[in-house]
Amino acid sequence: MQFALLLSLVLISNSFPVIILAQNLDSTNYRIEDPTVDSGGGPTDSSNYSLLQSLGNPNADARLTSGSYELKSGFPNGILASVPKVTCFETDTTSGTTDCLYFPNSNGAQGECGSPGCYNRAKLELDDQNNPKDTLFLVKIVNNGTSITYYLQSDHTLGLSYDINDFLTQCELEGRDPDDTGCDDSGDPNWDADLQSMNVLSLEPSTSYTASIAALNGDFTGTRFGPSASATTTATAMSFDIDISATDSETAANYILDIGEITYTSVATATDIIWLDLASNNFYGANVYVRDSNTGLDSTLTGETIPSESEDLATDPNSNGGYGLKVSSFTQTSLGPIQASATYNTGGAEQVGGLVTTDTLIFFTNTSGSNVGPVQGGRMSILVKARSIELDIASPDLADNITFIAVGNF
């Protein structure tokens, strides 16, 4: 049986002698072997009492260390929490490369941030090494380029210092804790899906970081920072592509779409469809805008025009024909979701949105959901429709130039 002796203050009456020990402590039943006892100090006297200034060193911390291990002895090492490990610290992993156990999305960090990964966030999970569920953890993150040391704050951003509020339980750090009945299921009050997605914020793009964790479970129990793990944030990225085809297939520039014969008796719909691809890791999402050069279909030979207007071409309420775009479909592999502007995402089968020479929003990513803006595998399709007011269009060169622009939001 082992015992620890901790005496921080002793009041001794002047009627008894003061003894400072430096040997084994024996009683009738037990012995405390080799206590750490200071050799000096002695009493400080007053008229009634002597205050023993020093009896042992309760914080003795003799250590034997190597490159990989540490052997500690003396009090309070016997009551220290277990040193935690980093299970994962990731910014750009996929389903095949992640070590994280609790990503909400199955495709690693890219599943949370979009391709090629996270530029301003990271996911960190810890191995608590069987510490109790009320153990608190402090996360240290070092910028490997500048060697600046940061500490994860209670709001999951980075700070140069820390206080007791920045020591977090595993539930507060990760949004779930399999050992905590109040935080191990989506129905529990402390469950936080956002923290399970990303829980280290305010990182810099294209920067390497190293993370390590220390544990605390009461007075004198704080550990050193455990083994570390490194991750590098990506750059902000967005990909955007245009295809022209009757089916959902990839095509190369130049992009030319033939509407075909345009008459006044019915609405002409181009056989080919405009297809757009969009992917972005931008936290605040991306918008796609459209504009044209003519505000309609114009002839350079005769000056004839079919105006572009937002209307139902089936009824042609202005009796002047018309031409415009109609959203046919929009989807994504993950994240987002992509949404379509009401101007072009119209209800009627022949209802179109008009084109003008200034940028007009046609698609955008959701900026109110938990994923905010990133999108993976966005694919959108647009129909081109037109109707004339004449029996025959004399100008075979009626044409317009349409431009699509994808812009990231910051």
SULMOKA-V892046 format. One line per field, one symbol per residue. ss: DSSP state (@ for helix, = for strand, . for the rest). psi: psi as a letter, one per 20 degrees, with the letter a starting at -180 (. if undefined). burial: # if it has 16 or more other C-alpha atoms within 10 Angstrom, else .. A space follows every 50 residues. Layout:
ss->???
psi->???
burial->???
//
This chain:
ss->.........====...........==....==..........===...== ==.........====....====...@@@.....======.......... .......@@@@@@........======........========.....== ==.....==....@@@.=.@@@@@..................@@@@@..= .......=========............====.....========..... .................==...========.....=======...===.. ....====..==.........==========..==..===.......... ===......======.........=============...........=. .=======..
psi->pqqppoohppppqiiqqppoqlaqoqahhrpoplqopqiafrqpqahhrp oohpnrnikpmpqoqahhrppqrrpkhijqrpprrogqoqhkrahiiqiq ikphqikbhhhhirpjapijrqppqqoikkqqijqqppppppohgijppr pprhjjaqqirrahiioqrhghgiiqoiioijkjqiiqhjpohghhgpjo rkrqqlppqpqrpqqplrqjiprrpaqrqqqpqrqqqpqpqpqoqhrnqp rrqqoppohapprihrppppgqqpppppqqjphjaqqpqqrriikaoqpi gijqpoqoqoroihimhikjarpaqppgqprqgrbcrqqqqhhimrgqhj prpqqrjqppphqqqpkirhiehqqpkppqqpqpqqprjqgpoioikprq oppppppqp.
burial->...........#.......#..............###....##......# ##.#####.#.............####..###############...### .####.####################.#..#.#.#########.....## ####.#.##..#...############..#.###.....####.###### #.##..###########...######.###########.#.####..... ........#..###..#################################. ....##########.#...#########.###.########.####...# ######...########...###################...#....##. ...#.#.#..
//
